[in-house]
Amino acid sequence: MVTMRIAFGTDEATPLTDAVKADLAARGHDVVVLAEGAPWPDVGRAVGEAVASGAADRGVVICWTGTGVSIAANKVAGVRAALCTDAATARGARRWNDANVLAFGLRLTSPEVAKEMLDVFLSTDVDAGERDTISRLV
């Protein structure tokens, strides 16, 4: 697996967010914590701006439901944040939508499911047949 610079943000530090950061670091990625304990709009914006500017290769954002941070991140031009609940959805978000920010919620995500989502989010390539469709998101 290629190592990446991962922008990370959460509106609440929890055992799950600690596990996600540790998992990313254990994979050899450079984890840049941009917002922790900040309001969810600030979390989504900070991570989105890092990804859109190229300061980070991908982003991970987390809040209670995952909805707020995904909406906030998607307000940044060039961000394609996907709110995911399982590995199949995260895989599809990368493959068919070229998602560059993974969003998920604290409420329902276990550390095991988070790891499974990260596995596919960080390793799935974009389907070349979708490039033209994805380019329409400008």
Backbone hydrogen bonds, N-H to C=O, Kabsch-Sander energy under -0.5 kcal/mol:
donor,donor_aa,acceptor,acceptor_aa,energy
6,I,4,M,-0.7
6,I,30,D,-2.8
7,A,5,R,-0.6
7,A,58,R,-2.5
8,F,32,V,-2.8
9,G,60,V,-2.0
10,T,35,A,-2.2
11,D,62,I,-1.5
18,D,14,T,-2.4
19,A,15,P,-2.3
20,V,16,L,-2.4
21,K,17,T,-2.3
22,A,18,D,-2.4
23,D,19,A,-2.6
24,L,20,V,-2.5
25,A,21,K,-2.2
26,A,22,A,-2.6
27,R,23,D,-1.4
28,G,25,A,-1.7
29,H,24,L,-1.9
30,D,4,M,-2.5
31,V,29,H,-0.9
32,V,6,I,-3.1
32,V,30,D,-0.6
33,V,31,V,-0.7
34,L,8,F,-2.7
34,L,32,V,-0.8
35,A,8,F,-1.1
37,G,10,T,-1.9
38,A,10,T,-0.8
42,D,39,P,-0.9
43,V,39,P,-1.9
44,G,40,W,-2.5
45,R,41,P,-2.1
46,A,42,D,-2.6
47,V,43,V,-2.2
48,G,44,G,-2.5
49,E,45,R,-3.0
50,A,46,A,-1.7
51,V,47,V,-2.2
52,A,48,G,-3.0
53,S,49,E,-2.0
54,G,50,A,-0.6
54,G,51,V,-0.9
55,A,50,A,-1.1
56,A,50,A,-1.7
57,D,5,R,-2.3
58,R,5,R,-1.5
59,G,100,N,-1.9
60,V,7,A,-2.5
61,V,102,L,-2.7
62,I,9,G,-1.7
63,C,104,F,-1.1
70,S,66,G,-1.5
71,I,67,T,-2.4
72,A,68,G,-2.6
73,A,69,V,-2.4
74,N,70,S,-2.1
75,K,71,I,-0.7
75,K,72,A,-0.9
76,V,73,A,-1.7
77,A,75,K,-0.5
79,V,76,V,-2.0
82,A,101,V,-2.6
84,C,82,A,-0.7
84,C,103,A,-2.9
90,A,86,D,-2.0
91,R,87,A,-2.8
92,G,88,A,-2.2
93,A,89,T,-2.4
94,R,90,A,-1.8
95,R,91,R,-3.0
96,W,92,G,-2.8
97,N,92,G,-0.7
97,N,93,A,-0.8
98,D,94,R,-1.2
99,A,93,A,-2.2
100,N,80,R,-1.3
101,V,80,R,-1.3
102,L,59,G,-2.8
103,A,82,A,-2.8
103,A,101,V,-0.5
104,F,61,V,-1.7
106,L,63,C,-2.2
107,R,64,W,-2.6
109,T,105,G,-0.9
110,S,108,L,-0.5
114,A,110,S,-2.6
115,K,111,P,-2.2
116,E,112,E,-2.1
117,M,113,V,-2.5
118,L,114,A,-2.6
119,D,115,K,-2.6
120,V,116,E,-1.7
121,F,117,M,-2.8
122,L,118,L,-2.3
123,S,119,D,-0.6
124,T,120,V,-2.1
127,D,95,R,-2.6
130,E,127,D,-2.5
131,R,128,A,-1.2
134,I,130,E,-3.0
135,S,131,R,-2.2
136,R,132,D,-0.5
136,R,133,T,-1.2
137,L,134,I,-2.0
138,V,135,S,-1.0
